Structures are given as structure tokens and as C-alpha cells.
Amino acid sequence: MLRNVLLLAVTLVPAALALLLGLTGTALWTGRLDPLDWLLPGTGAIIFSYVLLARCRRQAVEHGGIDTGSLRPWLNAAMIWAVVTLPALLLLAQSAIRPPWAGMVALALGLVLVAGVWTTVDRRSRSVRLIAALGLGAASLLVANAGVPALREAASQSTDAEWRKVGLFSALPLQGVAMGAVLGLPAAESIGLRSPLLQVLEPQARIHPLDALSEQSLAELDVILLAQPRAMAPEELVALDSWVRRGGLAVILADPLLLWPDPRPLAHPARAPLTSLLDPLLTHWGLRLEAAEVSAGSHGDGHGADAVDRRILASGALLQLAGASRFQVRAGSSDCVLAEDGLIARCQPGEGRALLIADADWIDDRLWTLASHDAVSRRDRTSDAPELLSAWLRSEAFSSIGFTGWMRGEESLVLGLRSALLLLLALSLVSL
């Protein structure tokens, strides 16, 4: 009886610790589930389980028992692998909005390799086992933190041929003096400042800031990004509408309740408007932007906790919205189709296309990364905002390789963790 309890603890405890340690990678602080966060803890759990089982076998032999591990080494390897790996895979499958199958397969194969290597060195000398343990640990760390992330970054990068000339027309503090004013910097020190969003987009597109819209300024562009712009003069509206109808692509962020933090007074002329001023253009295209619902956590100088809406789109992309609303199609003729419960409108005026989103706060770096100083790195991302905007500017569908996935929420995490622990207990009992 005591031996069975000891064997249960030997198989259960390392795997349970690995399961919990995997959550400390990125899941708990970004909401992103990366299966390779479980690679290093899983490697340690497999090796530790082997070491503890070896001690149990030696004690059994000393007391006149049989060393069953020598009779079925690969069966033991399979059981240890299953106890460590399958609960983590179940947790990922139940907690993610879309299970990251590619990452889950990579995790499973990586731990198969670890179990196989350790089975071959399990009965070697202590120095050989120590070298193998250090090598497997270093390889797991390198693959999880350098190798696979580098592959993901390379796969997501656009080639030079895919670059497009993007016009940026916005009152948001995305660059230069406007951004410096929000950061409290004098104008002289604000020259050349670029927001984290632009830092991510610039390797994939040629961004051309625009102070005004005219036929001349629009002529050389492939696409224009309007992000909560200032009030536009009639001639600017006409120029924009004509350019789109001739075949242009416009991505428009129209926010009915802007919550972007800005310390400047509300009446400051350079401050972005609190509500979209694009009603004349929307009306011309047959759309109406509804007013946003103001929650108790919403305020005009930042993103209140209650104001943030974690929204999953049909493409699988995650956005964190604040003060968002929805579009409505006006009665009569309209070339627009609504999507995502009205959050997005796709219009085809003339020969061109326009993609409209009823929120602008989602491109604020506070809502898509925890590390604004290193925005290019994906490890600290809390939403797919840069990737989604980049895909829209290239007129492409958003796609994810599947190495990582977004967590549904706290309830799904608790449910997934509970199921994983039950599976872990069942597998540990079977392995006795």
C-alpha cells in the first residue's frame, strides 16, 4: 500500500507542477496560450519522474522485489510522457478559443523526444545523465524562447513586393509632436517619435502621414488609414469619396466614444475628437454610427477596466475595444454590408472598397501590448491589433499559424485546469 502511494506521488507531483508552471509563461498575464510554455516544465517533469522512479526501483530490488522498469522501459516512457503531456494538451484545448493545434503538436513531439532520449540514458552513468539533463533543458529553453518564435516572426513578415503606400490621416497621438504632448515632452524632443503601432507597421508598409486630403495627396497612395480624424472640410470629403470610388481602399476607424488617454484639455485644438466627425461621409455611403453605451468604468482620460471589451472576431483575431459601438445601414440604397454584429462595415462605393470599424481605441498600444518599449516582440501582446490592421491594409484575410491561441476567459481556464488535473490523476492511477 505504501509503495503504491509513493509511486502515485512520484508520477503525480512532477506532472502537476509542470502543468501549473506552464501557465506562468504568457497565459496568466497576457491571455495568450503558448503550448511551448509547457516544454521546459514538461522536460523537467519527465526527467524528475525518471529519477524518482529509479530510486523506487532500487528500493524494490533491495527489499526482494522485481525491477519492472528494466523489463518494459519503453512502456514506462510512454506512461510518463502521457502523464506529463496529455493533461497540458487537454488544458490548452479546453481553455483556448481556437486550440493552437500546431503548437500542441510541437509540444507533444518535443516531449516524445525528451522521453525517448532519457530512456536511452536512464541506466548510464551519473555524469552521462547529468549531461543529458542539461542538454535537454537547454534545448527546450532554446526552442521555446528562440527557435519557434523566430519561425513565427519570419512567417508573418511581408516581402518588399507586398509593401503598399499607406496614407495616415488621424488626430490620434501616433507620432511626432502630438505623441510628445501626450508623453509630456517638449516639441523639440518630439520630432521623430513613432508610436508602437507605427513601429510594427512600418516594416510591412510605407506610412505617409497626411495633414490634409486632396486629389494630389491621395493620388500616389494604395490605401488610406483614417483613424479618428479631425473634422474634414467639404472639399476633403469630396476628394476622399472620389478617390475611393475610382478604386482606392480606405480603412476607417470611427469611434463614437474615444477613451484614448490624453492629458491635454478637452478643448485643445490638437486633441483627437471624443466622438467621430465622419457623419457626412457615413451618411453619403448609407451608414449610421450608433452612440456608444457609457459604462461605469468608462471615462474620457483613459481605459476604465469596465470599459474594455475583449472581442473575438469570426477570423479568430482578438481585439480589445473601448467605447465601441456598431454601424447601422440606413434605409434605402447602400453598398455596405455589416459584420461582427455591426462592429465592422464593408462598403463598395464605385470601384473602390472601404472597411469601417466602430472603434479606434483598439490600436492604442495599452490595449494590445504590455511592453510598449518593445512593441515588435509578440511575446507581450494582449491582442491581435497590429496583425489584423496590417492584414486589412494589405487587403488580406487575417490568418494565424496556430502556434498560439487566446484564452476564452477565467471560467474556461478554471474548467480546463480542473479537467486536466482529473486526467492527470486518472493517468497516474493507471500507471501504477
N, C-alpha and C positions, 0 to 999 in steps of 0.2 A: 504493500500500500504506500509506504513512504517513498519507495523507489518510483512509483508511478506519479506521485505528486511532484517529486523532484524533476522527472522527465517533462511533466507538463509545464513546470515553471521554466525549464531550460528552453523549451520551444516557444512558449507564450511571451515571456518578458522581453527578449530582444526584438521580436517582431512587433510587439505593441509599441515599444519605444521608437522603433523605426517609423511606424505608421504616424505617430504623433509628431516626430521630428520633421517629417516631410512637409507638414503644414506650416512650419516656421520659415520655409523658403520665401515664397511670394504670396501664398494663398491668404494668410491672415491679415496682411497689410495692404495688399493691392486688389484682392478678389480674383486674381488670376491663378488658375490651377495649372502648374507645370509638372507633368509626370516625372521629369528628371530631377525634381527636388527630392524625390524618394530614392534616387540612385545611390548616393553616398550613404544615407542611413541604412538602406537595404543591404548594401555591401557589408557594412559593419555588422548588421544583424546576422547575415549568413555566416560570416567568419566567426563571430562570437558564439553562435549556436553550435558550430562545429567544435570549437574549443571546449565548450561546456559538455557537449555530448561525449567528446573523447575522454574527459575526466570521469564521466558517469560510466563509460565502458570499462575504464581501468579499474574503477571501484567494483564493478560487477565481476570482473575476472578475479580480483583479489578475494572476493567472497565466494568463489567457486562457480560463478555464473558463466554464461557464454557471451562472447563478444560478437553480437549480431551485426554490428557495423561493418565488420570485416567480411561478412557473408553477403551483404547487399549494399555496397557503397553507393551505387547509382540510384537505388530506390530511396535511400536516406537523403541523397542530394535532391531528388525530386520533391520529397516531402518538405525539406527545409525551404526549398525555393517556393513551393506553393504556400507555405505558412507565411512567408515574408512578402511575397509578391501579390497574391490574389486579393487579400484584403485591401491593399493600396489601390489596385485596379478597380475594385468594387466601389471604393470611396470616390474615385475620380468619375466613374460612370454615373453614379447617383447624384453627385454634387454639381456637376457641370451642366450648363445649359445645352451645350453640344459637346459630347465626350471627345477629348483630344486623342483620337484613335492613333495617329502617327506617333505621338509622344508615348502613349501607353504601350504600343508595340516596341518602341525603342527601350523603354524601361524593362519590359519583360525579357527582351533579348539580352540586354545588358546584365541583368541578374542571372540569366541562364549561363552566360559566360563566366560570371563570378563563381557560381556554384560548381560549374564544370572544372574550372582551374583549381579551386580549393579541394575538390575531390581528388585530384591527381597529386596534390602535395600534402594531403592530410596526414599521411604516415611518414613523411620525410622528416629530416632533422629540424630542430627548432629554428636554426638560422635560415633554412630554406623557407619555412613557413612565415617567418618574420619578414623576409624579403618579399614573399608573395603577397602578404597582407599590405605592406607599404605600397607595393606596385599597384595592386588592385584599388586601394584607396586613392592614390594619386591619379590613376587613370579615370576613376569615377568622377573625381573632382574636376579634372580637365575636360572631360566630355560634357558634363552638366553645365559648367560655367564658361566654357570657351568654345569647344568644338561645335556643338549643335546650335548655340546662339549665333555663331558666325555663319553657319549654313542658312539659318533663318534670315539673317540680315542680307546675305548675298542674294537669296531668292526673292526678297522683297524690293530690291533696288531696281530702278528703271535704267535702261540704257540711254546713251546720249540721243539716240534716234527717237526715243519716246518723249523727250523733253518738249514742253509746249510753252509758248509765251503767254503768261498769265498776268492779266491786269488786276491790280488790287485797289479797290475803291472802298474805303472804310473810314469810319470815325473812331473805331476802337483803337486803344493804345497798343498797337502791334509793333511799332518801330519808332526810331528817332526821338524827336522832342516830346511827342505825345507819350511815348513809353517812359521817357526820362521823368516827365512831370508826375506820372503815377508812382514812380520809384523815388521821387523826391530829389532828383538830380538836376543841377542847373543845365541850361540849354547847351552850353559849351561841351559838357561831358556826355550829352545825349546823342551826339552825332554818331551815326553808325550802329546804334543799338538795334538789335533784332530780337523779336520775341521768340520763345521756344518753338512756337508753331512754325514760324518762317524758317527757323534753323533746320527743322525737319523737312519742310517742303522744298527748300532751295536746291538740295542735291538732285531733286527729281523734276524741277520746273524752273523756268526763268521768270522770277517775280518782278513785275514793273509797277511800282506804286503810282497811282494817278491822283492828281489834285482836282481835276475836273474832267468831265466826259464831253467828247466832241467826236465828230466823224474822223478827224485826224488822229486823235489819241487812241481810238478804237480800231483803226484800220489795220494795224500791224499785229493785233492780238489774235490768239487762237481761242482763248477763253477769258472771261472776266469773272472775278470773285467780288461780289458786293456783300460786305459784312457790316450790317447796321450802319449804313452811310448817313451822312448829313442830309438835310433837306435838299433836294435836287431842283435846279431851275427847269422850267418847261423845255428849253432847248436841249438840256442834258437828257431829259426823259425821252424826248423825240429821237435824239441820236442813239440812245441805248436801244430803244424799241426797233428802230430801223436796222441797226447792226445785227440784232438777234434775228430779225425776220429775213435778213439776207443770208443766214446760215451760221450765225455765231452761237456760241454756247455760253450761257450765263448760269453761275451758281450763286444763289442769293440767300443770305441769312437775314431774315426779317423777324426781329424779336419784339413781341408786344409788351414785355416787361424785362428790361435789361437789368441784371443784377451784378454785372461786372464791377469789381471793386475799383473805385476811383476817388481819391481824397479831394479832388477839386470840387468847388461848389456846383450845385445842380445847374445854376445859370451860366456856368463858364462856357464861353462860345466854342471852345475846342473839345468840350466833353461830348462823348457819344450820346445820342438821344436816348432817353429812357424807354421810348416806345418807337416802333418802326414808323418812318415817314414815307413809306413807299406805297401808300394807299392809291395814289393816282395811277401808278404802273400796274398794281394788282387789279384795280377796277378795269383797266383797259384790257387786261388779259382774262377777265372773267372770274377773279378770285376775291375773297374777302378774308382778312386775318382777324380771327376772333380775339377778344380780350383774354388775357391770362387770368387764371384764378390765383388770388393772393392768399398764401398760407401764412400761418402764424410765424413761421420761421423765415419768411421772406423779408428782405429789406434792401434798400437801394444802394448800400455801400458794401455789399459782399454776398456770398452764397450762404444763406442760412441752411442749417442741417436739414430742416424740414422741407426746404425748397428744392433740393436736388432730387431729380427723378432719374433713377437708373433704368434706362430703356434698352431693351433688346430688339433689334430690327430683324426683319424677315431674312436678311442676308446672314444673320448670325453676329453682326457687329454690335458692340456695346457702346452706347453713348450715355454720358451723364449730363442731363439737361437741367436748366434752372429757369423758372419763369416761362416755360414753353407753353405754346397753345396749339391751335390747329387751324388749317385753312378750310374754307367752305367755297364751293363752286356757286357762283351767282346764277340766278335764274336766267335762262336764255342761252345763247351760243357761248361755248367756251372750249378752248383747245387744251384744257388741263385735266389731268387725272390725279386723284388723291391716293396716297398710300400711307401706311403706318398710322391708321386712324386719323388721317388729316395732318399729321406732323409734316409730311412731305407732299409737295405738289410737283408733278411733272407736266410741263407745258410745251406745246409745239406751235409757237406763233410763226406763221410763214414757213420758211425753210429751216429755221433755227430751233434751238431747244433751250429750255430754262428749267433748272432744278431749284426749287424753293424749299427752305427749311424754316419752320416756325419757331426758331430759337437761334440765338447767337452765342449764348454763354458757353455752349459745349466746346468751343475752340479755346476758351480760357485755359491756360496750362494748369491752373489749380484743379480743374476737373478732368484732366487726363494724364497727369504725371505727378509723382511725389518728389521728383528731382528736376526742378526747372533748370538747374545749372548744368544738367547733363541730359537734355531732352532727347538727344539722338538715341540714347540707350533705351531699349524696350523693357528692361527688367523692372523699372519702376512705374510702368504705365498702369493707369487705372481705368482706361477706356481705349477704344479704337479710333478716337477722333482724328489723329493725323493721317492714319492709313485710309480711313474712309473718305476724308476730304481729298486726299491725293488721288484716290480712285475716281472720285466724282470729277475732279479737274481734268483727268485723263479720259473721261467718258468711258470708264471701265466699270465692270461689276466688282464689288468688294469680294475678296476671296481670302480665306485663311488656310495655311498649310495643314493645320490640325495638330501641331506640336503642343499647343496650349489651349485652354478653354477657360471661359468665365464661370465663376461660381453663381449658382442661382440665387442664393441668399443664405442667411444664417440657419433658417429652418432646414434647408436641404443639406447643409453641411452637418448639422447635428444628426439628421436621419442617416446620411451616408456614413458618418463615423460610427453610429450605433450598429448599422448593418455590417460594417467592416469588422468591428470588434466581435460581433457574434460569429461571423465567418471564421475569424482568427481562432476563437475558442473551439469551434467545431473541428477545424483542421488540426489543431493541437491535440484534441482528444483522439482523432482518427490516427494520428501519427504515433500514439503510444504503443 
